[in-house]
C-alpha cells in the first residue's frame, strides 16, 4: 500500500527522522537543530532547483514613495495567485506605455496594417512580421532596454530612468517586471513531497547527528556498544555531495537573473 503524500512540515520532519532510524534508533538531534536543517534544505532547494522558483509577472503602480526612493520595493510583490513572493531575480521590465495602444494613423505600423493586413484570410503576414522585427531591432539599436539592478537581500528594484513629475516616470504609471520568485512550501504544500528535498534534508540532519556524536567518539556504552559519530558524519557528507552534484547535473534552475 502506497504511503500518503507528505503535505506539511511536521509530517516532513517525521519522515526525515524515520529515514534515519527513528523511533527504533535514538536520533541525537535537538528539535531546533532539525528545524534549522529543514530550513537550510528549503533555502538551497529554492535557490537552485528548477521546481523551487516560479516565473511570474509583477504588476506595480508607481507611487510618490517610489519616486522619492528612486527604486521599487519588491518585498510587497505578489504572484498571479495573489500570494506574497520572495523574489529571487528580475530579468527585465516591460515598457511603461504600450506603443500599440497609442498608435495613430500617421504611424508606420498603422499604415502597414491598413494596407497589407486588411484581410487576414488572404493577406500574407510574412512581410508584416519581418517589418515588425526590423522595427524592434532599430528600437533596440537606438533606444535599448531600460537598465535595471535588482538587489535580492534588500528586495529592491533599481531602474535607471528619470524619476518624478515632468520626467519619464510619474505616479500612477504601471511597471510590469518579469520575475522569478521562491515557492513557499507553506503556501504550496506539494513542496514537502519533493523527492530531492526529502533526501537532502535527511542528509543535513544526519550530518548534524554525526557532529553531535563526534565529541563522544570511541565512548563505550553498557553492552559493549561504541559510539562512532565520525562515521555517521562522513556518510552524511558523502550523501550531501552526491545530492548537490545531482542538483547541478539534473535539477538546476534558470540562471537568467545572474546574466543580466
Secondary structure in CASP SS format (residue, H / E / C, confidence):
PFRMAT SS
TARGET T0000
AUTHOR 0000-0000-0000
METHOD secondary structure of the structure
MODEL  1
X C 1.00
X C 1.00
X C 1.00
X C 1.00
X C 1.00
X C 1.00
X C 1.00
X C 1.00
X H 1.00
X H 1.00
X H 1.00
X H 1.00
X H 1.00
X H 1.00
X H 1.00
X H 1.00
X H 1.00
X H 1.00
X H 1.00
X C 1.00
X C 1.00
X C 1.00
X C 1.00
X C 1.00
X C 1.00
X C 1.00
X C 1.00
X C 1.00
X C 1.00
X C 1.00
X H 1.00
X H 1.00
X H 1.00
X H 1.00
X H 1.00
X H 1.00
X H 1.00
X H 1.00
X H 1.00
X H 1.00
X H 1.00
X H 1.00
X H 1.00
X H 1.00
X H 1.00
X H 1.00
X H 1.00
X H 1.00
X E 1.00
X C 1.00
X C 1.00
X C 1.00
X E 1.00
X E 1.00
X E 1.00
X E 1.00
X E 1.00
X E 1.00
X E 1.00
X E 1.00
X E 1.00
X C 1.00
X C 1.00
X H 1.00
X H 1.00
X H 1.00
X H 1.00
X H 1.00
X H 1.00
X C 1.00
X C 1.00
X E 1.00
X E 1.00
X H 1.00
X H 1.00
X H 1.00
X C 1.00
X E 1.00
X C 1.00
X C 1.00
X C 1.00
X C 1.00
X C 1.00
X E 1.00
X C 1.00
X C 1.00
X E 1.00
X E 1.00
X E 1.00
X E 1.00
X E 1.00
X E 1.00
X E 1.00
X C 1.00
X C 1.00
X C 1.00
X C 1.00
X C 1.00
X C 1.00
X C 1.00
X C 1.00
X C 1.00
X C 1.00
X C 1.00
X C 1.00
X C 1.00
X C 1.00
X H 1.00
X H 1.00
X H 1.00
X H 1.00
X H 1.00
X H 1.00
X H 1.00
X H 1.00
X H 1.00
X C 1.00
X C 1.00
X C 1.00
X C 1.00
X C 1.00
X C 1.00
X C 1.00
X C 1.00
X C 1.00
X H 1.00
X H 1.00
X H 1.00
X H 1.00
X H 1.00
X H 1.00
X H 1.00
X H 1.00
X H 1.00
X H 1.00
X H 1.00
X H 1.00
X H 1.00
X H 1.00
X H 1.00
X H 1.00
X H 1.00
X C 1.00
X C 1.00
X C 1.00
X C 1.00
X C 1.00
X E 1.00
X E 1.00
X E 1.00
X E 1.00
X C 1.00
X C 1.00
X C 1.00
X C 1.00
X E 1.00
X E 1.00
X E 1.00
X E 1.00
X C 1.00
X C 1.00
X C 1.00
X E 1.00
X C 1.00
X C 1.00
X C 1.00
X C 1.00
X C 1.00
X E 1.00
X C 1.00
X C 1.00
X C 1.00
X C 1.00
X E 1.00
X E 1.00
X E 1.00
X E 1.00
X E 1.00
X E 1.00
X E 1.00
X E 1.00
X E 1.00
X C 1.00
X C 1.00
X C 1.00
X C 1.00
X C 1.00
X C 1.00
X H 1.00
X H 1.00
X H 1.00
X H 1.00
X H 1.00
X C 1.00
X H 1.00
X H 1.00
X H 1.00
X H 1.00
X H 1.00
X H 1.00
X H 1.00
X H 1.00
X H 1.00
X H 1.00
X H 1.00
X H 1.00
X H 1.00
X H 1.00
X H 1.00
X H 1.00
X H 1.00
X H 1.00
X H 1.00
X H 1.00
X C 1.00
X C 1.00
X C 1.00
X C 1.00
X C 1.00
X E 1.00
X C 1.00
X C 1.00
X C 1.00
X C 1.00
X C 1.00
X E 1.00
X C 1.00
X C 1.00
X H 1.00
X H 1.00
X H 1.00
X H 1.00
X H 1.00
X H 1.00
X H 1.00
X H 1.00
X H 1.00
X H 1.00
X H 1.00
X H 1.00
X H 1.00
X H 1.00
X H 1.00
X H 1.00
X H 1.00
X H 1.00
X H 1.00
X H 1.00
X H 1.00
X H 1.00
X H 1.00
X E 1.00
X C 1.00
X C 1.00
X C 1.00
X H 1.00
X H 1.00
X H 1.00
X C 1.00
X C 1.00
END
